[in-house]
Amino acid sequence: MNMTLSFAAPEAAPVVSASSALDVQFSNVSRTFTTKMENRTVLADINLQIPAGQVVAILGASGCGKSTLLRSVSGLDHPTTGTIRTGTREVTGINELCAVAFQEPRLLPWRSVRQNIALGLAPETDKRSGNALIEELIELTGLSHAASLRPREISGGMAQRVSLARALARRPGVLLLDEPFGALDALTRLKMQDLLLSIHASFPTTVLMVTHDVDEALTLADRVIVLGRGAGHSAAGVIEDLSISAGHPRRHTDEKFVADRLHLLRLLGVDPTNH
C-alpha cells in the first residue's frame, strides 16, 4: 500500500512580534579540543553564509562536530581559529542574539508552563509587553490548556513545546535547535515538525537545527548542511551544502525528495536500499 506523507502548518496562526532575523557567517572556523593526552580537531575550515530567515538543517555522523558548531554560534563554545558573526556582530562571548532549545526541555519543575516560558524573556522586557508575548507564544505553541500546569503534569511533546516557546520569548535573531525532537516518539515527532513549520511561518527567524534524521531535514529545511570527514582528513568539514527549492507541504514520494534523500543517505554512509 502506498502512503503519501505531507506536512502543513496550521492556518491562522497568531503573529508574534519578533526581532529581525539575522544572517550567520562562519569564516575559516576550526575547533580543536586539547587534553593531556592529545589535541583533537573536530571541525576544520568551516565557511558558510546563512541568509537571514533561512531554516538550515545540519546532518552528520555522531562526533563530527554538529553540536559544537551550534554551541559556537551561541557562545557556549568558541572556535580555536576563525570567526562567527550573527548579523554584524562577531561572537566573542554568550550570544544574546540567539536562543537555544535542546533535546531535553530542561524545565524548572516547580514552575508552571507559563512561568517557564517567562524565563526566556530578555531582562529589559517590560511587564506588559512580556505578558502579551507570553500569551501569544502559549497560543502559537498550542499550550493554552496547559499554561498553569507543572512539567510533571504534561507529556514530553508538550514539554518540548514549552522549550520552544521559552526560546522564542527572547525574540531571537537566530534560533538554535540541538536535536529538539530526538527523544520523542515517532508520532509526536511528526506533530512537532508541523509545529515548527507553523512557528517559522509566524516567527520567521533564522533557524539552525541539528538532526540525525534525513527525512526531518528534508521536510523542514531550506538548506541541508552535511558535516563529515573527507578522505585523508581527521576533522570534519562541510561535505555537502544542499539547497531545497520545494515549498511546503513536502511529499516524501515526490521525485526530488526521494532523489535528495538517497543522495544524503549515501553521503552519510547508509545503504539506501535498506531504508
C-alpha angles and dihedrals in degrees: 000000000000115000124190118210121200133173123210132171117241115259127247096026114175116259115240120207102241138180115253115281113250132216119237123218127193113192118188091324118182130167125202123181115210123207133165089263103042152343109249119193111202100171128034133185099343111183116176137151113202114188121224113273096018121135109222125186119203116209132181145120121290112282096023095116104262095134091039089058091050093046090052091057090051093048093241087116132022133220117248088219134006133036139268123203132189106198106325095328122099114223107241101146139358105344108228090185090070136064126199134212116189133200088260112057092218095203123175104251096212094055128078124242090261092049092048091053090049090060088073095061116114112252093244093056112118118230097249098050090039092055091047092051092048091053091048091051093047089055094043093053095043096246101125092113092049103040094113097042126104121239092256089060097057135068127254091256092052091047089055089051088055090050091053092047091049090052092048091050087076089060089230124201087212126030114204117201118188106196089313095178099034096107096048128098117257097260095046089047091057091050091050090052088055089049093052090053089051092048093050092049089056098032106033099190123147110273128202111185128184113208139159091206115096093192091051091051093050092045097051111024135085087202136018121211116195119201120200147135115270123212110298094008125115094191128064124250136166108294096169136021106185123185117209111210098180119104127219136319097044122197119217090216095057112117095237093048091051093047093049091047093053091047094051094045090053091048089053092051096252122137102235092202088071093052 
